[in-house]
Amino acid sequence: MKILMINHFPLEGSGSGTYTKNLAMQLAENGHEVCVILPENRSEIPQYKGVRLHPVFFTDTEEIPGALPFNFPCFTTHPRSVVAFKDLDEAQMAAYLDAFKQAIDQEVADWQPDVIHGQHVWALPSLAVGCGVPLVLTAHGTDLMGYDKWPEMRHFAERAMDGCVKVICISKDNEALIRKTFPAHVDKIQRMRNGYNPAIFFPQQLDRAEVLGAYGVEYAGQRLALFAGKLTNFKGVDVLLDAAAIIAQKDPNVFIPIAGDGEERANLEAQKERLGLPNVQFLGNVTQDALCRLYNIADVDLVPSRREPFGLVAVEAMACGTPVVATNEGGLPDFVNDSVGGLVPVEDAPALADKILAVLDRAVGNPAWRADIQEYAEKNYSQAAIIQELIALYQSVLA
């Protein structure tokens, strides 16, 4: 098959980008042809084996001939853009839509895909409606946040849902939101697990001092509780900092590195200073390879989100054998439980602190636990284990 994928963001730096990249590479490994239309604001972009990229260029700090004279828009934030969809003026939005419409029309006419797979129930997949190629959508959750925040843009999502033949929901919670928001289209829903790339996330034996030293951290033998993700409100990092203050009183031998960036970073750094947290350090945005190294040296991974549509970072951590403490909202309860870590209520810093300490005790006291967690992730959430479900879905829309 020939699959044309459309994503609102580059393939590095966001959950939907990682999802798209993983699917595209796995489809290529299974003998399918894949092209991805995506925004980019760098002239030199990563390449992926077997995957053809069709970038639409935007201007950030680098001057790129022919690029749109603004940065690509986001639902919340991205390591390479803090422009929100609501920030685009009428002319910018028209230019944005026109550039992607041209890219889609060109690929449909010249490359002739069998299926179009649009990421997010939002603007760009809506441009592919009516082009004569079956449209499959994946609802990522941030698109539904956009639907709630910006009523004036809901027509994009509604057109995409009207024109698609299937919509993939990545968790039970994600499916419930789609059912509630688009009740006329529940017959199109297919729930499908998200998956990680086992070529990137896997167990490694690493020196903690060496890994942390790359970020200017002098490691002094502490137990490590890692956060990795975008620094945006729904990720709940402010609650984690409140929990870190409690942990510092109970066990000063716990260090909490925070990997990621976003629009809340300045506020969170100010909160850290206000609380006086020497046990917390911001590392900034990291690559996926670097993230794998951080997962491997961590004793526990933390996902304190207020509502996480799925929580791929948790699966990636578990693929490295790292237990996870997460909140009991969104997609996280689908796969995080006591066998791999634990769940806590949202907005409950004391409960989060207690669970982190309990899981740290268990992880440090039972090193063999990591192998069980890694096996669970590989068996259930490796991209190679679930790609056949997606291929079968594509084939069903062609039947």
PyMOL commands that set and color helices and strands:
alter all, ss='L'
color gray80, all
select helices_A, chain A and resi 15-29+85-87+90-110+123-126+142-149+151-163+172-181+183-188+208-213+233-235+237-250+265-275+288-297+312-319+332-334+349-365+369-381+383-398
alter helices_A, ss='H'
color red, helices_A
select strands_A, chain A and resi 2-6+33-40+51-57+115-119+135-139+166-169+189-191+223-228+254-259+280-284+300-303+324-327+341-344
alter strands_A, ss='S'
color yellow, strands_A
deselect
rebuild
show_as cartoon
